[in-house]
Amino acid sequence: MLNHLVNIESLTKAEIENIIDDAISFKNGHDKSVFNNKTVCIMFFENSTRTKISFEMAAKNLGMKVINFDTQTSSINKGESLKETMENLYFIGVNGVIIRTSDDNLVKNLVENVSYPIKLLNAGTGKSSHTTQALLDYFTMKEKL
């Protein structure tokens, strides 16, 4: 199981195939109880209706509790670092954070600097990476072709 999903380049072919195989399995009704009692936080620093709602629906369909993080009312606006925010989320009980940002390096920097075992998933970073879209495109091609 992956610790984080930062970019497509960091995945091996085997890891990509495992992700796709798991997606097919869950789509076909495989037991999703592994996600029971898991909480994911959706943290979007840039607007994206389709991506945000898709992640929220996917998490709920897997049985997770979902917290929508409001970046406008967070302590980040009072000077709390994003690293501190991640650590606070971990101690509150959040298992994973889905992040969308225009900063190409934000998720990578968090992975390198947050020492607590919270999972980070890149939901799109600027113009450089949209890992989950690449995986979804591959899943669709594999399923349809």
C-alpha positions in Angstrom: 0.0 0.0 0.0 1.3 3.5 -0.9 2.0 6.0 1.8 1.3 9.0 -0.5 0.2 9.7 -4.0 2.3 12.6 -5.2 2.9 12.2 -8.9 2.7 9.6 -11.6 6.4 9.6 -12.1 7.0 8.3 -8.6 4.9 5.2 -9.2 6.3 2.0 -10.5 4.5 0.1 -13.2 3.5 -2.5 -10.6 2.1 0.2 -8.2 0.0 1.6 -11.1 -1.3 -1.8 -12.0 -2.2 -2.5 -8.3 -4.1 0.8 -8.1 -6.0 0.0 -11.2 -6.7 -3.6 -10.1 -8.0 -2.2 -6.7 -10.2 0.3 -8.6 -11.7 -2.4 -10.7 -12.2 -4.6 -7.7 -14.0 -1.9 -5.8 -16.1 -0.9 -8.8 -17.2 -4.6 -9.0 -18.4 -4.6 -5.4 -15.3 -5.8 -3.5 -15.5 -5.4 0.3 -14.7 -1.8 1.2 -14.7 -2.3 5.0 -11.0 -1.5 5.0 -12.1 2.1 4.8 -14.6 2.0 7.6 -13.7 4.4 10.4 -11.3 6.3 8.1 -11.5 10.0 7.8 -10.3 12.0 4.8 -10.0 15.7 4.6 -10.5 17.5 1.2 -8.3 20.6 1.1 -8.6 22.7 -2.1 -6.6 25.8 -2.5 -7.9 26.4 -6.0 -11.4 26.0 -7.3 -12.4 22.8 -9.1 -16.0 21.7 -8.8 -15.7 18.4 -10.7 -12.5 17.2 -9.1 -13.6 18.2 -5.5 -17.0 16.5 -5.8 -15.5 13.5 -7.5 -13.1 12.9 -4.6 -15.9 13.5 -2.1 -18.2 11.0 -3.8 -15.4 8.4 -4.2 -14.4 8.7 -0.5 -18.1 8.4 0.6 -18.6 5.5 -1.8 -15.7 3.7 -0.1 -17.3 4.3 3.3 -15.0 7.1 4.6 -16.0 10.1 6.6 -15.3 13.3 4.7 -14.3 16.7 6.1 -14.2 19.6 3.7 -11.4 21.9 4.8 -12.3 25.6 4.2 -9.0 27.3 3.4 -10.6 30.7 3.8 -11.5 30.2 7.5 -8.5 28.1 8.5 -5.6 29.0 10.9 -3.4 29.1 7.8 -4.7 32.6 7.4 -3.4 33.5 10.9 0.1 32.2 10.2 -0.2 28.5 10.9 2.1 26.6 8.5 0.6 23.9 6.3 2.9 21.4 8.0 1.4 22.4 11.4 -2.1 22.1 9.9 -1.3 18.6 8.7 0.0 17.6 12.1 -3.1 19.0 13.8 -5.3 17.1 11.4 -3.5 13.9 12.2 -3.9 14.4 15.9 -7.6 15.1 15.5 -8.0 11.8 13.7 -7.7 12.5 10.0 -6.2 9.6 8.1 -5.6 11.3 4.8 -5.7 14.6 3.0 -6.6 15.2 -0.6 -4.9 18.4 -1.7 -5.5 20.5 -4.8 -3.2 23.6 -5.3 -1.7 25.7 -7.9 1.7 25.3 -6.2 3.6 22.7 -8.2 5.8 21.7 -5.2 3.4 21.9 -2.3 2.4 18.2 -1.9 6.0 17.0 -2.5 7.3 19.4 0.2 4.6 18.2 2.6 5.5 14.6 2.0 9.2 15.4 2.7 8.4 17.5 5.9 5.4 16.1 7.7 6.7 13.4 10.1 3.3 12.0 11.1 1.7 9.1 9.3 -1.0 11.0 7.6 -1.6 10.0 3.9 -1.3 12.7 1.3 -3.0 12.5 -2.1 -2.3 15.0 -4.9 -5.6 16.1 -6.5 -3.7 18.3 -9.0 -0.8 20.7 -8.6 -0.7 23.7 -10.9 0.2 22.8 -14.4 2.7 20.0 -13.6 0.8 17.1 -12.2 -2.7 15.7 -12.1 -1.8 12.2 -11.0 -5.3 11.0 -10.3 -6.6 12.1 -13.7 -3.8 10.2 -15.3 -4.8 7.1 -13.4 -8.4 7.6 -14.2 -7.6 7.9 -17.9 -5.5 4.7 -17.8 -8.3 2.9 -15.9 -10.9 4.0 -18.6 -8.6 2.9 -21.4 -7.9 -0.4 -19.8 -11.6 -1.0 -19.1 -12.9 0.1 -22.5 -10.2 -1.0 -24.8 
